């Protein structure tokens, strides 16, 4: 564990909260100090949930450390059982409470609550949020699931969706609809929306659909071993993966892989004139392992983009991600250090970033458009509208997600190109006001000649040299599209410094362009 301004994942007890909040009839008693009580903020503000998460804290303070903190935990368990009457309870400690070693699981077992009490041992200083969710759900399944008779008609369990997941709610709806079109019913969806009694009947399905390996693979492996339930390996993100998923489900259940593609608009849009001018755009993909791998495939195979970087922050997914990167001729970036990610993006100089809310901030600093395709995300990525990323409609949503930042970038570039036009310069007023806009020379003023700008470079002997951009060169620089302007500026300054020039004129700019084009 380390302190950071930004972090891709919280500690593992946040993953346990995601599972508890996703389920019904389950309560989480968390041994935690006063500063760790932020579940309400996460789930009601960011995810816009209409009810509070089922989490009870012991909320011990510094003065309690000299007394019996174990008694605080026992009382919290008894109060939660009496107040909420849960069907089952999970108990554990936050990263801070772990240090005082009170053993919440052992204490809860002695209380005789009359319901299943599942202890969680989450190594807060070695693992993180996705591991916490995966381990918590695994322990719940292991404690509650049991062999039972299969359903008469083909059915599956949807495994992995949690609270605070990226578009999990809408993905469930989309995949359920896709399976219904194939004549397959959903037996249980878990943990999202499931009760402890539903976990007990997971074994009635014929197949587990593993939607998110980060949060459900351990449980699927256990069910395959103990309940004889196979699970899918294909995550249906993108048109191609959705077809592969339907074929995999059909083969496992002995059904024809029927897939209603009438709603699929992505192929037509991808081949349209409005889209083809984006072919070959350089993209950098970073996120959790599942979404990063899937989006890299979509970007390359369905959009015609060039993937110039691929990485993930959760090390549990490093092996499959590295395999995907090798397939694309890349070296995978596996790190949870956002500064390392920023450096890699800056070095690759992509025209589009597909990432998390962290990369959205990085893109703003570097002047590169970014589309969010993975958690961690903020409130704007939990839309009120229906917006899955899986299945047929998910493929349509992904097309919009990938193309719109570039289209808006093109619009910004065009506005920049026409900045000197008498109708569009800053002093002319909004163009949609028509005749009411101030004309140049009539209440408005012509665009000002840009001042020269300067940048500090370093001589080989270590001394700083100031490279000055002349006004004409700076004006020419602004005609370069904004998403590659930063790289063009840096290359030109490096070129001028290598020749010992301290001023950059239009000639130097074009000579640098020709030099790097070679």
C-alpha positions as CSV (number, residue, x, y, z in Angstrom):
1,X,0.0,0.0,0.0
2,X,1.2,3.5,-0.7
3,X,-0.2,7.0,-0.5
4,X,-1.0,8.7,-3.8
5,X,-2.8,11.7,-5.2
6,X,-4.7,9.4,-7.6
7,X,-5.2,5.6,-7.3
8,X,-6.7,3.2,-9.8
9,X,-8.0,0.8,-7.1
10,X,-8.9,1.2,-3.5
11,X,-8.0,-1.2,-0.7
12,X,-9.6,-4.7,-0.8
13,X,-12.3,-3.9,1.7
14,X,-13.8,-1.5,-0.9
15,X,-14.1,-4.5,-3.2
16,X,-16.0,-6.3,-0.4
17,X,-18.3,-3.3,-0.2
18,X,-19.0,-3.5,-3.9
19,X,-20.1,-7.1,-3.5
20,X,-22.2,-6.4,-0.4
21,X,-23.8,-3.3,-1.9
22,X,-24.7,-5.2,-5.1
23,X,-26.5,-8.0,-3.2
24,X,-29.7,-8.0,-1.3
25,X,-30.2,-9.6,2.2
26,X,-26.5,-9.5,2.9
27,X,-24.9,-7.2,5.4
28,X,-21.2,-6.2,5.8
29,X,-19.8,-5.4,9.3
30,X,-16.5,-3.7,8.9
31,X,-14.1,-3.2,11.7
32,X,-12.8,0.3,10.8
33,X,-11.7,3.6,12.3
34,X,-13.6,6.8,11.9
35,X,-11.7,7.9,8.8
36,X,-12.6,4.7,6.8
37,X,-16.4,5.2,6.7
38,X,-16.8,6.5,3.2
39,X,-19.1,3.8,1.6
40,X,-22.1,6.2,1.4
41,X,-20.0,8.7,-0.6
42,X,-18.9,6.0,-3.1
43,X,-22.2,4.4,-3.8
44,X,-24.8,7.1,-3.4
45,X,-22.9,10.0,-4.9
46,X,-20.8,8.4,-7.6
47,X,-23.0,5.6,-8.6
48,X,-26.2,7.5,-7.9
49,X,-27.8,4.7,-6.0
50,X,-31.2,5.3,-4.4
51,X,-30.4,3.5,-1.2
52,X,-27.5,3.3,1.3
53,X,-25.0,0.5,1.1
54,X,-25.5,-2.3,3.7
55,X,-22.4,-1.6,5.7
56,X,-22.0,-1.2,9.4
57,X,-18.8,0.2,10.9
58,X,-17.4,-0.1,14.3
59,X,-16.0,3.4,13.9
60,X,-13.4,3.2,16.7
61,X,-11.4,6.3,17.5
62,X,-7.9,6.9,18.9
63,X,-9.2,6.9,22.5
64,X,-10.7,3.4,22.0
65,X,-7.3,1.8,21.2
66,X,-6.5,1.8,24.9
67,X,-9.6,-0.2,25.7
68,X,-11.4,-3.2,24.2
69,X,-11.9,-2.6,20.5
70,X,-13.0,-6.2,20.1
71,X,-16.1,-5.4,22.2
72,X,-16.9,-2.6,19.9
73,X,-16.9,-5.1,17.0
74,X,-19.2,-7.6,18.9
75,X,-21.7,-4.9,19.7
76,X,-21.7,-3.7,16.1
77,X,-22.5,-7.2,14.8
78,X,-25.3,-7.6,17.3
79,X,-26.8,-4.2,16.5
80,X,-26.6,-4.8,12.7
81,X,-28.3,-8.2,13.1
82,X,-31.1,-6.8,15.2
83,X,-31.6,-3.6,13.0
84,X,-31.3,-5.0,9.5
85,X,-32.2,-8.7,10.0
86,X,-30.0,-9.9,7.1
87,X,-30.1,-13.4,5.6
88,X,-26.3,-13.6,5.8
89,X,-23.4,-11.5,7.1
90,X,-19.9,-10.9,6.0
91,X,-17.3,-9.5,8.5
92,X,-13.9,-8.1,8.0
93,X,-11.4,-5.4,8.8
94,X,-10.3,-2.3,6.9
95,X,-6.7,-1.7,6.1
96,X,-6.2,0.4,9.3
97,X,-8.1,-2.0,11.6
98,X,-6.1,-4.9,10.3
99,X,-3.1,-3.6,12.2
100,X,-4.8,-4.1,15.6
101,X,-5.4,-7.8,14.8
102,X,-8.8,-8.2,16.5
103,X,-9.9,-11.2,14.3
104,X,-13.4,-10.2,13.3
105,X,-14.2,-13.6,11.8
106,X,-13.4,-15.5,15.0
107,X,-15.4,-13.0,17.2
108,X,-18.5,-13.2,14.9
109,X,-18.6,-17.0,15.0
110,X,-19.0,-16.9,18.8
111,X,-22.0,-14.7,18.7
112,X,-24.5,-17.4,17.7
113,X,-26.5,-15.1,15.3
114,X,-28.4,-18.0,13.7
115,X,-27.5,-16.9,10.1
116,X,-24.4,-17.7,7.9
117,X,-21.5,-15.4,9.0
118,X,-18.7,-15.4,6.4
119,X,-15.3,-14.1,7.6
120,X,-13.1,-12.2,5.1
121,X,-9.3,-12.2,5.2
122,X,-8.3,-9.5,2.8
123,X,-4.6,-8.7,2.8
124,X,-4.8,-4.9,2.6
125,X,-1.2,-4.3,2.3
126,X,-0.5,-6.8,-0.5
127,X,-3.7,-6.7,-2.7
128,X,-6.3,-4.2,-3.9
129,X,-10.0,-3.6,-4.7
130,X,-10.6,-6.0,-7.6
131,X,-9.0,-8.8,-5.6
132,X,-11.2,-7.9,-2.6
133,X,-14.3,-8.2,-4.7
134,X,-13.2,-11.4,-6.3
135,X,-12.2,-13.0,-3.0
136,X,-15.4,-11.8,-1.2
137,X,-17.7,-13.3,-3.8
138,X,-15.6,-16.5,-3.9
139,X,-16.0,-16.9,-0.1
140,X,-19.8,-16.2,-0.3
141,X,-20.2,-18.8,-3.1
142,X,-18.0,-21.3,-1.3
143,X,-20.1,-20.9,1.9
144,X,-23.6,-20.9,0.4
145,X,-23.6,-22.6,-3.0
146,X,-24.5,-26.3,-3.0
147,X,-25.1,-29.1,-5.6
148,X,-28.7,-29.1,-6.9
149,X,-30.7,-30.4,-9.8
150,X,-30.3,-28.7,-13.1
151,X,-33.1,-26.7,-14.7
152,X,-35.1,-28.5,-17.3
153,X,-34.4,-25.9,-20.0
154,X,-31.0,-24.4,-20.8
155,X,-30.0,-21.8,-18.2
156,X,-27.0,-19.8,-17.2
157,X,-25.7,-17.8,-14.3
158,X,-24.3,-14.3,-15.0
159,X,-21.2,-14.0,-12.8
160,X,-19.2,-10.9,-11.8
161,X,-21.3,-7.7,-12.0
162,X,-21.0,-5.6,-8.8
163,X,-21.9,-2.2,-7.5
164,X,-19.6,0.6,-8.7
165,X,-18.8,-1.4,-11.8
166,X,-18.4,0.2,-15.2
167,X,-21.8,-0.1,-16.9
168,X,-22.5,-3.4,-15.1
169,X,-26.2,-2.7,-14.6
170,X,-26.8,-2.1,-18.4
171,X,-24.5,-5.0,-19.4
172,X,-26.8,-7.4,-17.4
173,X,-29.8,-6.2,-19.3
174,X,-28.1,-6.5,-22.7
175,X,-26.7,-10.0,-22.1
176,X,-29.9,-11.2,-20.6
177,X,-31.7,-10.1,-23.8
178,X,-29.1,-11.7,-26.0
179,X,-29.4,-15.0,-24.2
180,X,-33.2,-14.9,-24.4
181,X,-32.9,-14.6,-28.2
182,X,-31.0,-17.8,-28.1
183,X,-33.6,-19.5,-25.9
184,X,-31.4,-19.5,-22.8
185,X,-32.8,-18.3,-19.4
186,X,-30.8,-16.6,-16.7
187,X,-30.9,-18.7,-13.5
188,X,-29.1,-16.3,-11.2
189,X,-27.2,-13.1,-11.7
190,X,-24.6,-12.6,-9.0
191,X,-23.5,-10.8,-7.0
192,X,-25.6,-7.9,-8.6
193,X,-29.2,-8.3,-7.4
194,X,-28.7,-11.7,-5.8
195,X,-29.8,-12.8,-2.3
196,X,-28.0,-15.4,-0.2
197,X,-30.8,-17.9,-1.2
198,X,-30.0,-17.3,-4.9
199,X,-26.4,-18.1,-4.3
200,X,-27.5,-21.5,-2.9
201,X,-29.1,-22.4,-6.2
202,X,-26.3,-21.4,-8.6
203,X,-25.7,-25.1,-9.2
204,X,-29.1,-25.4,-11.0
205,X,-27.7,-23.7,-14.1
206,X,-26.0,-25.4,-17.0
207,X,-23.3,-22.8,-17.6
208,X,-21.7,-19.8,-15.9
209,X,-21.3,-16.7,-18.0
210,X,-18.2,-15.0,-16.6
211,X,-18.9,-11.3,-17.5
212,X,-16.0,-9.8,-15.5
213,X,-13.0,-12.0,-14.7
214,X,-11.7,-9.4,-12.2
215,X,-14.6,-10.0,-9.8
216,X,-15.9,-13.5,-10.6
217,X,-13.2,-15.8,-11.9
218,X,-12.3,-17.4,-8.6
219,X,-15.9,-18.3,-7.9
220,X,-16.3,-19.7,-11.4
221,X,-13.3,-21.9,-11.0
222,X,-14.6,-23.2,-7.7
223,X,-18.0,-23.9,-9.2
224,X,-16.4,-25.7,-12.2
225,X,-14.5,-27.9,-9.8
226,X,-17.1,-28.5,-7.1
227,X,-20.4,-28.2,-8.9
228,X,-19.5,-29.3,-12.4
229,X,-20.4,-25.9,-13.9
230,X,-18.3,-24.9,-16.9
231,X,-17.8,-21.2,-17.6
232,X,-17.3,-19.0,-20.6
233,X,-14.0,-17.4,-21.5
234,X,-15.2,-14.8,-24.1
235,X,-16.2,-11.4,-22.8
236,X,-18.8,-10.0,-25.3
237,X,-17.5,-6.5,-25.7
238,X,-17.6,-5.4,-29.4
239,X,-19.4,-6.9,-32.4
240,X,-16.7,-9.6,-33.0
241,X,-16.5,-10.7,-29.4
242,X,-20.3,-10.8,-29.1
243,X,-20.5,-13.2,-32.1
244,X,-17.7,-15.3,-30.5
245,X,-19.6,-15.3,-27.2
246,X,-22.8,-16.5,-28.8
247,X,-20.9,-19.3,-30.6
248,X,-19.3,-20.3,-27.3
249,X,-22.6,-20.4,-25.4
250,X,-24.3,-22.3,-28.2
251,X,-21.5,-24.9,-28.3
252,X,-21.6,-25.4,-24.5
253,X,-25.4,-25.8,-24.4
254,X,-25.9,-27.6,-27.7
255,X,-27.8,-24.7,-29.3
256,X,-27.5,-22.8,-32.5
257,X,-25.7,-19.6,-31.9
258,X,-28.6,-17.4,-33.0
259,X,-27.8,-13.7,-32.8
260,X,-30.2,-11.0,-33.8
261,X,-28.0,-8.3,-35.4
262,X,-30.9,-6.1,-36.6
263,X,-30.0,-3.6,-33.9
264,X,-26.3,-3.6,-34.8
265,X,-25.4,-0.2,-36.4
266,X,-21.6,-0.3,-35.8
267,X,-20.6,-2.0,-39.1
268,X,-22.6,0.4,-41.2
269,X,-21.2,3.4,-39.3
270,X,-17.7,2.1,-39.4
271,X,-17.8,1.9,-43.2
272,X,-19.5,5.3,-43.6
273,X,-17.7,8.3,-45.1
274,X,-18.1,10.1,-41.7
275,X,-16.1,7.3,-40.1
276,X,-13.5,6.3,-42.7
277,X,-11.5,9.5,-42.4
278,X,-10.6,8.3,-38.9
279,X,-9.0,5.1,-40.2
280,X,-5.5,4.7,-39.0
281,X,-5.8,6.9,-36.0
282,X,-3.2,6.1,-33.3
283,X,-4.8,5.1,-30.0
284,X,-3.4,4.2,-26.5
285,X,-5.5,1.8,-24.4
286,X,-5.3,1.5,-20.7
287,X,-7.7,0.3,-18.0
288,X,-8.6,-2.9,-16.1
289,X,-7.4,-6.0,-17.9
290,X,-10.8,-7.1,-19.3
291,X,-11.9,-3.8,-20.8
292,X,-8.4,-2.9,-22.1
293,X,-8.1,-6.2,-24.0
294,X,-11.6,-6.0,-25.4
295,X,-11.3,-2.3,-26.4
296,X,-7.9,-2.9,-28.1
297,X,-9.6,-5.5,-30.3
298,X,-12.5,-3.2,-31.1
299,X,-10.2,-0.3,-31.9
300,X,-8.0,-2.4,-34.2
301,X,-10.4,-4.9,-35.8
302,X,-13.7,-2.9,-35.9
303,X,-12.6,0.7,-36.2
304,X,-9.4,0.4,-38.2
305,X,-7.3,2.3,-35.6
306,X,-3.7,1.6,-34.9
307,X,-3.1,0.6,-31.3
308,X,0.2,2.1,-30.2
309,X,-0.1,1.3,-26.5
310,X,-1.9,-1.3,-24.3
311,X,-1.8,-1.7,-20.6
312,X,-3.7,-2.4,-17.4
313,X,-3.4,-1.5,-13.7
314,X,-4.5,-4.7,-12.1
315,X,-1.6,-7.2,-12.0
316,X,-4.0,-10.2,-11.7
317,X,-4.8,-9.6,-15.4
318,X,-1.2,-9.1,-16.5
319,X,-0.7,-12.5,-18.2
320,X,-3.7,-12.4,-20.6
321,X,-3.0,-8.7,-21.3
322,X,0.6,-9.3,-22.2
323,X,-0.6,-12.0,-24.6
324,X,-3.0,-9.6,-26.2
325,X,-0.2,-7.0,-26.5
326,X,2.2,-9.5,-28.1
327,X,-0.5,-10.3,-30.7
328,X,-0.5,-6.6,-31.6
329,X,3.3,-6.3,-31.7
330,X,3.4,-4.2,-28.5
331,X,4.9,-4.5,-25.0
332,X,2.2,-4.4,-22.4
333,X,2.3,-1.7,-19.7
334,X,1.3,-3.2,-16.4
335,X,1.5,-0.6,-13.6
336,X,-0.7,1.2,-11.1
337,X,1.5,4.3,-11.2
338,X,-0.4,7.0,-13.1
339,X,2.8,9.0,-13.7
340,X,4.3,6.0,-15.5
341,X,1.1,5.8,-17.6
342,X,1.3,9.5,-18.4
343,X,4.9,9.2,-19.5
344,X,4.1,6.2,-21.7
345,X,1.2,8.1,-23.3
346,X,3.4,11.2,-23.9
347,X,6.1,9.1,-25.5
348,X,3.6,7.3,-27.8
349,X,2.0,10.6,-28.9
350,X,-1.4,9.0,-29.7
351,X,-4.3,10.8,-31.3
352,X,-6.9,9.3,-28.9
353,X,-6.7,7.7,-25.4
354,X,-9.1,5.0,-24.3
355,X,-8.7,4.8,-20.6
356,X,-10.1,5.6,-17.1
357,X,-10.9,8.9,-15.5
358,X,-7.2,9.1,-14.6
359,X,-6.3,9.1,-18.3
360,X,-9.1,11.7,-18.9
361,X,-7.1,14.0,-16.7
362,X,-3.8,13.0,-18.4
363,X,-5.4,13.7,-21.8
364,X,-6.5,17.2,-20.7
365,X,-2.9,18.0,-19.7
366,X,-1.4,16.7,-22.9
367,X,-4.2,18.0,-25.2
368,X,-5.2,14.5,-26.4
369,X,-8.9,13.5,-26.5
370,X,-9.9,10.6,-24.2
371,X,-12.8,8.2,-24.1
372,X,-13.5,6.5,-20.8
373,X,-13.8,2.7,-21.3
374,X,-13.0,1.3,-17.8
375,X,-13.2,1.9,-14.1
376,X,-12.2,3.9,-12.1
377,X,-14.8,6.4,-13.3
378,X,-16.6,9.3,-12.0
379,X,-20.3,10.2,-11.8
380,X,-20.6,11.2,-15.5
381,X,-19.8,7.6,-16.4
382,X,-22.9,6.3,-14.6
383,X,-25.4,7.7,-17.1
384,X,-29.1,7.7,-16.5
385,X,-29.7,6.4,-20.0
386,X,-29.3,2.9,-21.2
387,X,-25.6,2.6,-22.1
388,X,-24.1,-1.0,-22.0
389,X,-20.7,-1.8,-23.4
390,X,-21.5,-5.5,-23.9
391,X,-23.6,-7.2,-26.6
392,X,-25.3,-5.7,-29.7
393,X,-26.3,-2.4,-28.2
394,X,-22.9,-2.2,-26.4
395,X,-21.2,-2.3,-29.8
396,X,-23.2,0.7,-30.9
397,X,-22.4,2.5,-27.7
398,X,-18.7,1.8,-28.2
399,X,-18.7,3.2,-31.7
400,X,-20.0,6.5,-30.3
401,X,-17.6,6.3,-27.4
402,X,-14.6,6.0,-29.7
403,X,-15.6,8.2,-32.6
404,X,-17.1,11.2,-30.8
405,X,-13.9,12.5,-29.1
406,X,-12.2,12.5,-32.5
407,X,-15.1,14.2,-34.3
408,X,-15.2,16.9,-31.7
409,X,-11.5,17.2,-32.0
410,X,-11.9,17.7,-35.7
411,X,-14.4,20.4,-35.0
412,X,-12.0,22.1,-32.7
413,X,-9.3,21.9,-35.3
414,X,-11.6,23.4,-38.0
415,X,-12.5,26.3,-35.6
416,X,-8.7,26.8,-35.0
417,X,-8.0,26.8,-38.8
418,X,-10.6,29.5,-39.4
419,X,-9.6,31.6,-36.4
420,X,-8.4,34.4,-38.7
421,X,-11.6,34.5,-40.7
422,X,-13.6,37.7,-40.4
423,X,-16.7,35.7,-39.3
424,X,-15.0,33.4,-36.8
425,X,-12.3,35.2,-35.0
426,X,-12.7,35.8,-31.2
427,X,-13.9,39.4,-31.6
428,X,-16.6,38.6,-34.1
429,X,-19.0,37.2,-31.5
430,X,-21.0,33.9,-31.8
431,X,-21.5,33.0,-35.5
432,X,-25.1,31.8,-34.8
433,X,-26.1,35.4,-34.0
434,X,-25.7,36.2,-37.7
435,X,-26.0,40.0,-38.4
436,X,-25.9,40.8,-34.6
437,X,-22.3,39.6,-34.4
438,X,-19.8,42.4,-34.2
439,X,-17.9,42.7,-37.5
440,X,-14.2,43.4,-37.7
441,X,-13.7,47.1,-37.6
442,X,-17.3,47.8,-36.4
443,X,-17.2,47.5,-32.7
444,X,-15.0,44.5,-32.8
445,X,-11.3,44.3,-33.3
446,X,-9.2,42.2,-35.6
447,X,-7.3,39.2,-34.1
448,X,-4.1,40.2,-32.4
449,X,-0.8,39.1,-33.8
450,X,0.4,36.4,-31.6
451,X,3.4,37.2,-29.4
452,X,6.5,35.1,-29.6
453,X,6.8,32.2,-27.2
454,X,9.8,30.6,-25.8
455,X,10.9,27.3,-24.4
456,X,14.0,26.3,-22.4
457,X,16.2,23.6,-23.9
458,X,19.5,22.2,-22.6
459,X,22.8,22.3,-24.3
460,X,25.0,19.1,-24.4
461,X,27.2,20.7,-21.7
462,X,24.1,21.0,-19.4
463,X,23.5,24.7,-19.7
464,X,20.0,26.0,-20.6
465,X,19.3,27.6,-23.9
466,X,16.1,29.6,-24.6
467,X,14.5,28.8,-27.9
468,X,12.2,31.6,-29.1
469,X,9.3,31.1,-31.5
470,X,8.9,34.0,-33.9
471,X,5.3,35.2,-34.4
472,X,4.9,33.9,-37.9
473,X,6.1,30.4,-36.9
474,X,3.8,30.3,-33.9
475,X,0.9,31.3,-36.1
476,X,1.8,28.5,-38.5
477,X,2.1,26.1,-35.5
478,X,-1.5,26.8,-34.5
479,X,-2.6,25.5,-37.9
480,X,-1.4,22.0,-36.9
481,X,-4.2,19.8,-35.4
482,X,-4.3,20.2,-31.7
483,X,-3.9,16.5,-31.0
484,X,-0.5,16.4,-32.6
485,X,0.5,20.0,-32.1
486,X,2.3,19.3,-28.8
487,X,4.5,16.7,-30.4
488,X,5.2,18.9,-33.5
489,X,6.3,21.7,-31.1
490,X,8.6,19.5,-29.1
491,X,10.1,18.0,-32.2
492,X,10.8,21.4,-33.7
493,X,12.4,22.7,-30.6
494,X,14.6,19.7,-30.4
495,X,15.5,20.1,-34.0
496,X,16.4,23.8,-33.5
497,X,18.4,23.0,-30.4
498,X,20.4,20.3,-32.2
499,X,21.4,22.9,-34.8
500,X,22.2,25.5,-32.2
501,X,19.4,27.8,-33.3
502,X,17.8,30.0,-30.7
503,X,15.0,31.3,-32.9
504,X,12.3,29.3,-34.7
505,X,11.0,30.7,-37.8
506,X,8.6,29.3,-40.5
507,X,11.6,27.8,-42.4
508,X,12.8,26.0,-39.3
509,X,9.4,24.6,-38.6
510,X,9.1,23.1,-42.1
511,X,12.7,21.8,-42.1
512,X,11.9,20.1,-38.8
513,X,8.8,18.6,-40.3
514,X,10.8,17.3,-43.3
515,X,13.5,15.9,-41.0
516,X,11.1,13.9,-38.9
517,X,9.1,12.8,-41.9
518,X,12.2,11.0,-43.1
